Amino acid sequence: MSERHPASGVSPQTVFFLSDYGTQDEFVGVVHAVVTAHCPGVTIIDLTHQISPFDIRAGAFTLVRAVPYLGPGLVLAVVDPGVGSVRRGVCLEVAPDGPGHRFFVGPDNGLLIEAAELAGAGPIADAVELARRPDPEASPAVTFDGRDVFAPAAAALSRGVPLQELGPAVDPASLRRLAPPMVQHAQLANGRRTLQADVVWVDRFGNLQLAATLAQAREAHLPGLGTLDVAVVDPTATDATEARVSVRKATSTLSRIGTFAELAPGELGLLVDANGHLAVVAGQASAAEALAVGAGERVTLTW
């Protein structure tokens, strides 16, 4: 791997780091140390390391939420239950939507691609497969690719090493994608309307972000005012007109609101969150606890 350095006076790129490593062990610190050893002076911003272990989908959604606010640089993301297997390690380059280059480094398991396409406002420009041991002096272990594969690659790109020197080209069309979350709406036989959507994120306040966006809510004719029914549904029910309410939680009522301040303590509401998605929330309380629902489950709104 050839050494390239930025021109005099030009700072190394910023590395935006996300993982499911947590902070109890040394994993995050070791990755920081490897990146900075290979590229002194690089700026590393920790997006989060509290992704639930092995939850690729949660990591992918987190990157999608974050990437519109990240400047030029490199996203280093590791949520990698397939570490050491035949799954590829990859680096993606996207056409810059503005100044500077943008790279994504991590496993090819669906974690990176949606955020990368969003960052470039279009298809992936180039992709390469990363060698298992890009550094001949790296550990021969296969259980810590964040340290041994992804961190050295991130540092190399931050130094200015061309993408093509990191490994063989990969057809972007072959990159693995996650199945999209479910959103559908229908008019019931009794004239009521329903919008069914997966819960894609539960934040630390217990707010439930739904897969449905504001545009999809409008398409479903969701009212901007008034009350709606909300229920956890059988995840095997794929037809919004036949969704079966889960027996573990009865239907609840919530109010269509614009801000959290409109809710009394413990009262359920539905608003459009900071990311443009519908969210079920509770006044100074956890909607997730109130409805006994978590990420990956499904709810239906009826009005």
JORA-V354310 format. One record per pair of residues at least 12 apart in sequence whose ideal C-beta (glycine too) atoms are under 7 Angstrom apart, sorted by the first residue. I is the first residue (numbers start at 1). J is the second residue. D is the distance in whole Angstrom. If there is no record, write none. Layout:
BEGIN
I,J,D + I,J,D
END
This chain:
BEGIN
1,134,6 + 1,156,6 + 1,161,6 + 1,165,6 + 2,161,6 + 2,165,6 + 3,159,7 + 4,159,5 + 4,160,4 + 4,161,5 + 5,159,6 + 5,160,6 + 6,160,6 + 11,41,7 + 12,39,5 + 12,41,5 + 12,42,4 + 12,158,5 + 12,159,7 + 13,42,7 + 13,72,7 + 13,73,5 + 13,74,6 + 13,158,4 + 14,43,5 + 14,45,6 + 14,71,7 + 14,73,4 + 15,35,6 + 15,42,6 + 15,43,7 + 15,44,5 + 15,73,6 + 15,74,5 + 15,76,5 + 15,154,5 + 15,158,6 + 16,45,5 + 16,47,6 + 16,70,5 + 16,73,6 + 16,75,5 + 16,76,7 + 17,31,7 + 17,44,6 + 17,45,7 + 17,46,5 + 17,47,6 + 17,76,5 + 18,47,4 + 18,48,6 + 18,51,7 + 18,59,6 + 18,62,6 + 18,63,6 + 18,77,5 + 19,49,5 + 19,51,7 + 19,78,4 + 19,79,7 + 19,146,7 + 20,51,4 + 20,52,7 + 20,53,5 + 20,54,7 + 20,55,7 + 20,59,7 + 20,79,5 + 21,49,5 + 22,49,6 + 22,50,6 + 23,49,6 + 27,146,7 + 28,49,5 + 30,147,5 + 31,146,5 + 31,147,6 + 31,151,5 + 32,44,6 + 34,147,6 + 34,151,4 + 34,152,7 + 35,151,5 + 35,154,6 + 35,155,5 + 38,152,6 + 38,155,3 + 38,156,7 + 39,155,4 + 39,158,5 + 39,159,5 + 42,155,7 + 42,158,5 + 47,66,6 + 48,62,6 + 51,79,5 + 54,81,4 + 55,79,7 + 56,79,5 + 56,109,5 + 56,110,6 + 56,111,5 + 56,178,7 + 57,178,6 + 58,295,6 + 59,77,6 + 59,79,4 + 59,111,5 + 60,110,6 + 60,111,5 + 60,114,6 + 60,115,7 + 60,178,6 + 61,200,5 + 61,201,6 + 63,75,7 + 63,77,6 + 63,115,4 + 64,114,6 + 64,115,5 + 64,118,6 + 65,275,5 + 67,115,5 + 67,118,5 + 67,119,5 + 72,96,7 + 72,99,6 + 72,100,2 + 72,101,6 + 72,102,6 + 73,102,7 + 74,103,4 + 74,105,6 + 74,154,6 + 74,157,6 + 74,158,6 + 75,104,5 + 75,115,7 + 76,105,5 + 76,106,7 + 76,150,6 + 76,154,5 + 77,104,7 + 77,106,4 + 77,111,5 + 77,112,6 + 78,106,6 + 78,146,4 + 78,150,6 + 79,111,5 + 80,107,4 + 80,109,7 + 80,145,6 + 82,107,7 + 82,109,6 + 83,143,6 + 83,145,5 + 84,142,4 + 84,143,6 + 87,107,6 + 87,108,6 + 87,109,6 + 88,108,4 + 88,129,5 + 89,107,6 + 89,129,7 + 89,130,4 + 89,145,6 + 89,149,5 + 89,150,6 + 90,108,4 + 90,127,6 + 90,128,7 + 90,129,6 + 90,130,6 + 90,170,6 + 91,103,6 + 91,105,5 + 91,127,7 + 91,128,5 + 91,130,6 + 91,153,6 + 91,157,7 + 91,163,6 + 91,166,6 + 92,104,4 + 92,112,6 + 92,116,5 + 92,124,5 + 92,127,5 + 93,125,5 + 93,126,5 + 93,163,5 + 94,116,5 + 94,119,5 + 94,120,3 + 94,124,6 + 94,125,6 + 95,120,5 + 95,122,6 + 95,125,5 + 97,119,7 + 97,120,6 + 97,121,4 + 102,119,5 + 102,120,7 + 103,157,5 + 104,116,5 + 105,150,5 + 105,153,5 + 105,154,5 + 106,150,6 + 108,175,6 + 108,176,5 + 109,176,6 + 110,176,5 + 110,177,6 + 110,178,4 + 113,175,5 + 113,177,6 + 123,172,6 + 124,172,4 + 124,175,7 + 126,163,6 + 127,170,4 + 127,172,5 + 127,175,6 + 128,163,6 + 128,164,7 + 128,166,5 + 128,167,4 + 128,168,6 + 128,169,6 + 128,170,6 + 129,167,5 + 129,168,6 + 129,170,5 + 130,149,5 + 130,153,5 + 130,166,6 + 130,167,5 + 131,167,5 + 132,149,6 + 133,148,7 + 134,149,7 + 134,152,5 + 134,153,6 + 134,166,7 + 135,152,5 + 138,152,7 + 153,166,6 + 181,198,4 + 181,200,5 + 181,211,4 + 182,197,7 + 182,198,5 + 182,211,7 + 182,298,7 + 183,197,5 + 183,211,5 + 183,212,5 + 183,216,5 + 184,196,5 + 184,240,5 + 185,219,7 + 185,220,4 + 185,240,6 + 186,240,4 + 186,241,5 + 188,241,6 + 192,302,6 + 192,303,6 + 193,220,7 + 193,221,6 + 193,303,6 + 194,240,5 + 194,300,6 + 194,301,7 + 194,302,5 + 195,212,6 + 195,217,7 + 195,220,5 + 195,222,6 + 195,301,5 + 196,233,6 + 196,240,4 + 196,243,6 + 196,298,6 + 196,300,4 + 197,210,4 + 197,211,5 + 197,212,4 + 197,299,7 + 198,211,5 + 198,296,7 + 198,298,5 + 199,293,6 + 199,294,7 + 199,295,5 + 199,296,7 + 199,297,5 + 199,298,7 + 199,299,6 + 200,295,6 + 201,295,6 + 202,288,5 + 202,294,6 + 202,295,5 + 205,286,7 + 206,282,7 + 206,285,7 + 206,286,3 + 206,287,5 + 206,288,4 + 206,289,6 + 207,279,5 + 207,281,5 + 207,287,6 + 208,279,6 + 208,280,4 + 208,287,5 + 208,288,6 + 208,293,7 + 209,273,6 + 209,275,7 + 209,277,5 + 209,279,5 + 210,277,6 + 210,278,4 + 210,279,7 + 210,280,7 + 210,299,7 + 212,277,7 + 212,278,5 + 213,276,6 + 213,277,6 + 214,272,5 + 214,276,5 + 217,278,6 + 223,256,6 + 223,303,6 + 224,256,6 + 225,256,6 + 226,256,6 + 227,253,5 + 227,254,7 + 227,255,5 + 228,254,6 + 228,256,7 + 228,270,6 + 228,301,5 + 228,302,6 + 228,303,5 + 229,251,5 + 229,253,6 + 229,302,4 + 230,252,5 + 230,254,5 + 230,268,7 + 230,280,6 + 230,299,6 + 230,301,6 + 231,245,5 + 231,251,4 + 231,299,7 + 231,300,6 + 232,246,4 + 232,249,5 + 232,291,6 + 232,293,5 + 232,297,6 + 232,299,6 + 233,245,6 + 233,246,6 + 233,298,5 + 233,299,7 + 233,300,5 + 234,246,6 + 235,297,7 + 235,298,5 + 240,300,7 + 243,300,5 + 248,292,7 + 249,291,6 + 249,292,5 + 252,268,6 + 252,291,6 + 254,268,4 + 254,269,5 + 254,270,5 + 254,280,7 + 255,267,7 + 255,269,5 + 256,270,5 + 257,269,4 + 257,270,7 + 257,271,5 + 258,271,6 + 260,281,6 + 260,283,7 + 263,282,7 + 263,283,3 + 264,283,5 + 265,283,5 + 265,284,5 + 265,285,6 + 266,282,6 + 266,283,6 + 266,285,5 + 267,282,7 + 267,283,5 + 268,280,7 + 268,282,5 + 268,287,6 + 268,290,6 + 269,281,5 + 270,301,7 + 280,299,7
END
